[in-house]
Amino acid sequence: MISGGSCDAEDWSNDAENSALRGSNKLHFKNPSWWEACATTLPRSLWLIGGALGIVNMVIKPQERYKTCRIRDNGLSYTMWKDIPVPFFMSVYFLHIVNPNEILNGEKPTVVQRGPYVYRENRWKDNITFHDNHTVSYKEYRQYFFEESMSVGDESDVVTIPNMLVLGASVMMENMPLPVRLLLSTAFKSFNEGPFLTKPVGELMWGYDSKLVDFLNKYFPGMLPTSGKFGLFAEFNNSNTGQFTVFTGQDDIRKVHMVDSWNGLKSVDYWMSEQCNQINGTAGQMWPPFMTKESTMPFYSPDACRSMELVYQRPGVSRGIPVFRFVAPKTLFANGTDYPPNEGFCPCRQSGLLNVSTCRHNSPVFISHPHFFEADPVLLDTVNGLSPNEEEHGLFIDIHPETGVPMNVSIRLQLNLLIKRVFGIS
């Protein structure tokens, strides 16, 4: 499937045993299993913006510096905030399955990482409206463009990953009446859809035609997020992240960039506790100034459907400018048993996995760090070919503490798919 940093798909299991076998013309997964599907990183983006704003603020008198951090309808900082002048880069890695036939006979999946396939991500804010309560509302849009010169491979490269349509729909149907599951199984056979999918990277990323998609939308409306082509990022291109309303800092610089609401909401309803549903922090691009080693970096991520918080790790220097490095705490994706405050994100599996099915049409998808970095070691036993380490798979932001401007950003996440046997579906 795929591995890397920002958008991904992967399969995981609570059990050390992870295998599949074919019997009685049915595909049986002996235990719930997890395979990496896709991941992306954003390593070079905000670094240039931070450099520009950081240098500008370094030469301003300290008592005046905070004024340049506020969001106002004029000035250099507003222009950069509105139309980010340098691109983000999204690097996508696929974990290509090399033994699909053996997996059906009960062997553990073996994967080889392919990529990165790098995409330039242009972002800009629109529908900007300033309000009397010192807030501003906007929608941020994004477009992706393949950067062949930065990639290791081309979008025409062919890889094999788990068939997310088949395996995901199977798990989603496990509690439906048996005749419904038999109907779905018949559809898989009729459309020649199997448990694995071999296609070019470009089609897996941005969509491919599938009669199964048409069938599911007709007989199970609302199951899929799309009515057209199905792809891992089909809904991302030319999309927006919802309407953010953030504080401008005009009345209180300590609140600048902090989210007041998202899509008009002060909290979401995806999770099982009030704390987990809270919308906290910023929109994830800038933070209030005057940060200390005791500060944290909270932000709300619409893609992860939750607020997250990074913690201070160490000081550093970026392009000659002092920075603080903030990283994801080990508790970020811990389950409720290992870290009780995360009980609201359950039902949980092993630590290291965040169940996002409630905000993804109930599809069995989970978020983690790439290669199960800092996850329960049992997950590594389910797949051959993973080598987690902090340098390649850790998440961090280097920020200029006096201005709250990121200088170097590397957001690495992995999306994972749960696979399990479902009676009546072959």
C-alpha positions in Angstrom: 0.0 0.0 0.0 1.6 3.4 0.8 3.8 5.0 3.4 5.4 8.3 4.1 3.9 11.4 5.7 0.7 13.2 5.2 -1.9 11.1 3.6 -1.8 7.4 3.7 -3.5 4.0 3.9 -2.4 1.1 5.8 -3.7 -2.1 7.5 -3.2 -2.9 11.1 -4.1 -5.6 13.7 -4.5 -6.1 17.4 -3.0 -9.5 17.0 0.6 -10.6 16.2 -0.7 -13.1 13.7 -1.5 -11.4 10.4 -2.4 -13.7 7.5 -5.0 -14.6 5.0 -6.1 -17.8 3.3 -8.4 -18.9 0.6 -10.9 -21.7 1.3 -14.3 -22.7 0.1 -14.1 -20.0 -2.5 -14.0 -17.3 0.2 -11.2 -15.0 1.3 -10.6 -15.5 5.0 -8.4 -13.1 7.0 -7.5 -15.1 10.0 -7.1 -12.0 12.2 -7.7 -8.3 11.7 -4.7 -7.1 9.8 -3.0 -3.8 8.9 -0.9 -3.0 5.8 0.6 0.3 5.1 -1.1 2.0 2.2 0.1 5.6 1.7 1.9 8.3 3.5 3.2 11.8 2.8 5.5 14.3 4.2 5.6 18.1 4.0 9.3 18.8 4.6 10.2 22.1 2.9 7.2 24.3 2.9 6.8 26.8 5.7 10.6 27.1 6.1 10.9 29.9 3.5 7.9 31.7 4.9 9.3 31.5 8.4 12.7 32.7 7.1 11.1 35.8 5.5 8.8 36.8 8.4 11.4 35.8 11.0 14.1 38.0 9.5 11.7 40.9 9.1 10.7 40.7 12.8 14.2 40.3 14.0 15.1 43.8 12.9 12.0 45.4 14.6 12.2 46.8 18.1 11.0 44.2 20.6 8.2 46.3 21.9 6.8 46.8 18.4 7.4 43.2 17.1 4.1 41.9 18.3 2.3 44.4 16.0 3.7 42.6 12.9 2.2 39.3 14.1 -1.3 40.5 14.1 -3.7 39.7 11.2 -4.6 43.0 9.6 -6.0 43.8 6.1 -2.7 45.3 5.0 1.0 44.9 5.2 3.5 42.2 4.3 2.5 39.7 7.0 -1.1 39.8 5.8 -0.1 39.3 2.2 2.0 36.2 3.1 -0.8 34.9 5.4 -3.4 35.3 2.6 -1.5 34.0 -0.4 1.4 31.8 0.8 4.2 32.8 -1.5 6.1 29.5 -1.6 4.7 26.1 -2.2 4.3 23.2 0.2 5.6 19.9 -0.9 3.8 16.6 -0.3 5.8 13.5 -0.7 4.0 10.2 -1.1 5.5 6.8 -0.5 3.7 3.5 -1.5 4.4 0.3 0.3 4.3 -2.1 -2.7 3.1 -5.6 -1.9 5.5 -8.1 -3.4 3.7 -11.3 -2.3 -0.1 -10.9 -2.9 -0.6 -14.6 -3.9 1.3 -15.8 -0.9 -0.8 -13.6 1.4 -3.9 -15.4 0.3 -2.3 -18.7 1.3 -1.6 -17.4 4.8 1.8 -15.7 4.6 2.7 -12.4 6.2 2.6 -9.4 3.8 6.0 -8.2 2.6 6.3 -4.7 1.3 8.9 -2.6 -0.5 8.7 1.2 -0.2 8.3 3.1 -3.5 8.8 6.8 -3.9 8.8 9.5 -3.0 6.3 10.9 -5.5 6.5 14.6 -4.8 3.6 17.1 -5.4 3.8 20.8 -5.1 0.9 22.1 -3.1 -0.3 25.6 -3.7 -2.4 27.1 -0.9 -4.4 30.4 -0.8 -7.1 31.9 1.3 -10.4 33.2 -0.1 -13.8 34.4 1.2 -11.8 36.5 3.8 -14.2 38.4 6.2 -13.1 40.5 9.2 -15.5 40.6 12.1 -16.1 43.2 14.9 -15.0 40.7 17.6 -11.4 40.7 16.4 -11.7 37.5 14.3 -11.4 36.8 10.6 -13.1 34.0 8.6 -11.7 32.4 5.5 -11.5 29.2 3.5 -8.1 27.8 2.4 -7.9 26.1 -0.9 -5.2 23.7 -2.2 -4.0 22.4 -5.6 -1.5 19.7 -6.3 1.0 19.5 -9.2 3.4 16.5 -9.7 7.1 17.5 -9.5 8.9 14.8 -11.5 12.4 16.4 -10.9 11.9 15.9 -7.1 10.4 12.5 -7.3 12.0 9.0 -7.4 9.8 7.6 -10.1 6.9 8.7 -12.2 3.1 8.7 -11.9 3.1 5.9 -14.5 4.9 3.6 -12.1 2.7 0.5 -11.3 2.3 -0.6 -7.6 0.2 -3.2 -5.9 -1.7 -2.3 -2.8 -4.8 -3.7 -0.9 -8.0 -2.9 -2.7 -9.5 -0.3 -0.4 -12.9 -0.5 -2.1 -13.3 -4.2 -1.6 -11.6 -4.6 1.8 -13.0 -1.4 3.3 -16.6 -2.1 2.1 -16.4 -5.7 3.4 -15.7 -4.5 7.0 -18.3 -1.8 6.7 -20.9 -4.4 5.8 -20.1 -7.0 8.5 -23.1 -6.2 10.6 -25.6 -6.0 7.7 -28.0 -8.9 7.0 -26.5 -12.0 5.3 -28.4 -11.4 2.0 -26.8 -7.9 1.8 -23.3 -9.3 2.3 -23.9 -12.0 -0.3 -25.1 -9.3 -2.7 -21.9 -7.4 -2.1 -19.8 -10.5 -2.6 -21.6 -11.2 -5.9 -20.8 -7.6 -7.0 -17.1 -8.1 -6.3 -17.1 -11.2 -8.6 -19.1 -9.5 -11.3 -16.8 -6.5 -11.5 -13.7 -8.7 -11.2 -12.6 -6.9 -8.0 -10.2 -8.8 -5.8 -8.4 -8.1 -2.5 -5.4 -6.5 -4.2 -5.1 -3.7 -6.7 -2.3 -3.1 -9.2 -2.5 0.3 -10.9 -0.3 3.3 -11.9 0.5 5.7 -9.1 -1.3 8.6 -10.8 -4.6 6.6 -10.9 -4.3 5.5 -7.3 -3.7 9.1 -6.3 -6.2 11.0 -8.3 -8.8 8.4 -9.2 -9.7 5.6 -11.6 -13.1 4.5 -13.1 -14.7 1.7 -11.3 -18.1 0.0 -11.9 -18.0 -1.0 -8.2 -18.1 2.7 -7.2 -21.3 3.1 -9.3 -22.8 -0.1 -7.7 -22.0 1.0 -4.2 -23.4 4.5 -4.7 -26.6 3.1 -6.2 -27.3 0.4 -3.6 -25.5 1.9 -0.6 -25.8 5.7 -1.0 -23.5 7.7 1.4 -21.0 4.9 1.8 -18.4 6.5 -0.4 -17.2 10.2 -0.3 -17.3 10.4 -4.1 -19.7 9.6 -6.9 -17.0 9.8 -9.6 -13.5 8.3 -9.8 -12.1 6.6 -6.7 -8.6 7.6 -5.6 -6.7 8.2 -2.4 -6.5 12.0 -3.0 -9.4 12.3 -5.5 -11.3 14.8 -3.2 -8.2 16.8 -2.2 -7.3 18.6 -5.4 -9.0 22.0 -5.7 -10.7 21.5 -2.3 -10.7 23.5 0.8 -10.3 22.6 4.5 -13.6 24.2 5.6 -14.3 27.7 7.0 -11.9 28.7 9.8 -12.6 31.7 12.0 -9.5 32.7 13.9 -8.5 35.6 16.2 -6.6 38.4 14.6 -4.7 39.4 17.8 -5.8 43.0 17.5 -7.1 43.0 21.1 -4.9 40.2 22.6 -1.7 39.1 20.8 -1.8 35.9 22.8 -4.8 34.8 20.8 -3.6 35.6 17.3 -4.2 32.7 14.9 -6.1 30.7 17.5 -9.3 29.1 16.1 -12.6 30.6 17.3 -14.6 28.2 15.2 -14.4 25.7 12.3 -17.4 25.6 9.9 -19.3 27.5 12.6 -18.5 24.9 15.3 -16.8 25.3 18.6 -16.5 21.5 18.9 -17.0 18.5 16.7 -19.1 15.4 17.5 -16.9 12.6 16.1 -15.5 11.4 19.4 -16.8 10.0 22.7 -15.8 12.7 25.1 -16.1 16.5 25.4 -12.4 16.9 25.7 -11.6 14.9 22.5 -14.3 16.9 20.6 -12.8 20.3 21.4 -11.4 22.5 18.6 -8.2 23.8 20.1 -5.2 25.8 19.0 -4.5 27.4 15.6 -5.2 26.2 12.1 -1.7 24.8 11.9 0.2 27.4 10.0 1.2 30.1 12.6 1.1 30.4 16.4 1.0 33.3 18.9 4.4 34.9 19.5 6.6 34.8 22.6 6.8 31.0 23.0 8.8 29.4 25.8 10.1 25.9 26.4 7.0 25.4 28.5 4.7 26.3 25.6 2.8 23.7 23.6 1.7 23.9 19.9 -2.0 23.0 19.7 -3.7 23.0 16.3 -6.9 21.6 14.8 -6.6 19.4 11.7 -9.7 18.9 9.6 -8.0 15.9 7.8 -7.4 14.2 11.2 -10.8 15.3 12.5 -9.3 16.4 15.8 -7.1 18.8 17.7 -3.5 17.8 18.3 -0.7 19.3 20.4 3.0 19.2 19.9 5.5 19.6 22.8 8.9 21.2 23.1 11.9 19.0 22.4 15.0 21.1 22.0 16.4 24.5 20.8 18.1 24.8 17.4 19.1 27.2 14.6 17.5 27.4 11.1 19.2 29.7 8.6 20.9 31.5 11.4 17.7 32.2 13.2 17.0 30.6 16.7 14.2 28.1 16.7 12.5 25.7 19.1 11.7 22.2 17.9 8.3 20.9 18.8 7.4 17.2 18.3 4.5 14.9 18.7 4.4 13.4 22.2 4.3 9.6 22.5 0.8 9.9 23.9 -0.6 11.5 20.7 -1.9 8.2 19.2 -1.8 6.2 22.4 -4.9 4.1 23.2 -7.1 4.7 26.2 -5.5 2.0 28.2 -2.0 3.4 27.9 -3.2 7.0 28.2 -6.7 7.5 29.8 -7.4 11.0 28.3 -7.4 9.3 24.9 -10.3 7.0 25.9 -12.6 9.4 24.1 -11.0 8.5 20.7 -11.9 4.9 21.2 -12.9 2.2 20.2 -9.1 1.8 20.2 -6.7 -0.8 19.1 -3.0 -0.9 19.8 -1.3 2.3 20.8 0.0 4.2 17.8 -3.3 4.1 15.9 -6.0 6.7 15.8 -9.4 5.4 14.7 -10.9 8.1 12.3 -13.7 5.9 11.0 -16.4 8.2 12.6 -15.4 11.1 10.4 -14.6 9.0 7.3 -18.0 7.6 6.4 -17.4 4.8 9.0 -14.8 3.2 6.8 -12.2 1.3 8.8 -9.3 3.7 8.5 -6.7 4.7 11.1 -4.0 7.3 11.3 -0.5 6.6 12.6 3.1 7.7 12.2 4.8 6.1 9.2 6.1 2.6 9.6 4.4 2.4 13.0 7.0 4.7 14.5 6.4 4.9 18.3 3.5 2.4 18.0 2.9 -0.8 19.8 5.8 -3.2 18.7 3.2 -5.9 17.9 2.2 -3.9 14.8 5.7 -4.4 13.3 5.2 -8.2 13.5 2.2 -8.0 11.1 4.2 -6.8 8.1 7.7 -7.5 6.7 9.6 -4.5 5.4 9.1 -1.8 7.9 11.9 0.1 9.6 10.6 2.9 11.8 13.0 5.6 13.0 12.7 9.2 14.2 14.8 10.8 11.4 12.6 9.5 8.6 9.2 9.1 10.4 9.1 11.6 13.2 6.8 14.6 13.1 8.2 18.0 14.0 7.9 21.8 13.6 10.8 24.2 14.1 9.4 27.6 15.1 10.8 31.0 15.7 9.6 31.5 19.4 9.4 35.3 19.4 7.0 35.5 16.4 5.3 32.1 16.3 6.3 31.6 12.7 7.4 28.1 11.6 10.8 27.9 10.0 10.9 24.2 9.1 8.0 21.8 9.0 7.8 18.0 8.5 4.3 16.6 9.1 4.5 12.8 8.5 1.3 10.7 8.9 0.1 7.4 7.6 -3.5 6.4 6.8 -4.2 2.7 7.5 -7.0 0.3 6.6 -8.3 -2.4 8.9 -8.8 -5.8 7.1 -10.7 -8.7 8.6 -12.7 -11.7 7.6 -16.4 -11.1 7.1 -18.7 -14.0 6.8 -20.6 -14.2 3.6 -18.2 -12.1 1.6 -15.7 -13.8 -0.7 
